[in-house]
């Protein structure tokens, strides 16, 4: 039976055209589909945004999630064409806003506009539609012959066609000389899908560096920041000599502001139990991000705070695998 798929077009490089100001979105979803050519699916197109993804923000996340929820029972799968710069953030947030989604949702884009010869856009779009037709329910990102969990994807290159990596979890599917190969299945969906777009964007993502002044964290809190993800060193180590970041973290947590410790290292986990610099932070209440990406950690924090979770509830939430975003 031919699958019925929906394309939600949001702009991005894939839909961009040349202008005096530089590349900017200008092609409709129908135009993208026409340039792509014939496919073995029934595809419906709806243009919901026309934006460079650097301008995609929480308001757009909410719109995209609401549109997916509106149409999810009318199609076998949904493809979202999206700019690459913030696509991993969008994919992670949709994972939390649309938990237990009942169909495949596949985000894709390109490094070169669809209307340019030898663009990567046709292959990425074809892959996304195939994934939307063949993968189990879940939120995915399809790029350069790989299909990744959306909440595990990170943009790691600015110009190469292999712009995205699946971090700390192997790709779900890939294209080989044998065709489209599903390598591993998504976890089974348990329960009904409920749209929940309540988030709190009063958060910050901070990269630790030698000489970082802990007072900056207090300044953030004094100016309304209600949660912080710190990209700490290695397994999650933080300074406690001279510039005592660990003490600052403890004070924030006692004041009800959760602090998540992730790693600056792209691969593998944070583990606050191994070194003194991590144990000190752990004793002060720092919450480990384990092997989550920074994109996933900050969106998970936004969503958790949006539900009104306190520090203890956020700690429990970050020790819960919601949709395959973390290895515990």
C-alpha positions, 0 to 999 in steps of 0.5 A, a space after each residue: 500500500 502506498 504511504 501517505 506522507 506530509 511535508 511541513 516546509 519551514 525554510 532553511 538552506 534547502 529552500 533558499 535562493 540568492 538575493 542581494 542580502 545573501 541566501 535566504 529562504 524563498 522556495 515553497 514546499 511544492 517547489 522543493 517537491 517538484 525539483 525532487 521528482 517522482 517518489 513512490 509515496 503520496 505526498 501532501 505539502 503544507 508551508 508553515 514557515 519561511 525562515 533561516 533556522 538561525 531565527 528558529 526559536 521557541 515560538 517556532 518550536 511550538 508552532 511546528 509541534 502543534 502542526 505535527 500534532 494536528 496532522 499526525 493522525 491523517 498521515 503515515 509519516 511527516 517530514 519537516 524540512 528545516 535549516 541545519 543550524 538549529 535543526 538538532 535543537 528542534 529535533 530534541 525539543 520535539 522529542 519532549 513536546 510530542 512524547 509517544 508520537 504515533 508516527 515517524 517524524 523526520 527532520 531534514 535539510 541540506 548544506 546547499 540549496 535544492 535549486 543548485 546543481 549537485 546539491 545534497 538536498 535531493 538525497 536528503 529529502 528522498 532519505 527523509 521520505 523513505 524514513 517517514 515511510 519505513 521507520 517506527 514511530 519517533 522523532 528522527 533527523 535524516 542527513 547524508 544517508 543516515 537516519 538518527 534519533 533526533 535527540 542524539 543528533 548534533 551538527 558537527 560540520 559547517 560546509 561538508 555534506 556529512 554535517 550531522 553525527 549521531 552522538 553516543 548512539 548508533 544511527 537508526 538506519 542508513 543507505 548502503 549499496 543494499 538500499 535503505 537498511 534499518 539497523 536498530 529499532 526505536 523503543 516501543 511507544 508506551 501510551 498516548 501521544 499528548 502535545 505539551 509545549 509548555 517550556 521555560 526559556 529562562 535558562 542558560 548554556 555555559 561552557 566552562 574555561 580556565 579563569 571562568 568567574 563563578 560570579 557570572 552564574 550568580 549574575 545570570 540568576 539575579 537576572 532571571 535565569 532559572 536553570 543552567 547547563 554547564 559544559 564542564 571538563 571531561 567527565 564533568 569536573 568543575 573548578 573549586 580552587 581560587 575561582 570556586 565554581 563548585 560553591 557557586 553551583 551549590 548556592 544556586 541549587 540551594 536557591 532552587 536553580 537546577 544546574 546540569 553538568 554535561 561534558 565539553 567532549 562531544 562523545 561519551 558520558 559525564 560521570 561526577 563520581 570518578 574525580 574529586 572535581 566531579 564529586 565536589 560538584 555532585 555533593 553540592 547537588 549538580 545534576 549529571 547530563 550523563 551522555 546527553 548532547 548539549 542540545 538535548 540537555 538544554 531543551 530537556 531542562 526547558 521542558 522540565 522547568 516548563 512543567 513546574 518541576 523543582 530542583 529535585 524533580 529535575 534531578 529525577 527527570 534527568 535520571 529518566 530516559 524519556 525517548 532514548 536521549 540518554 544512556 543510564 
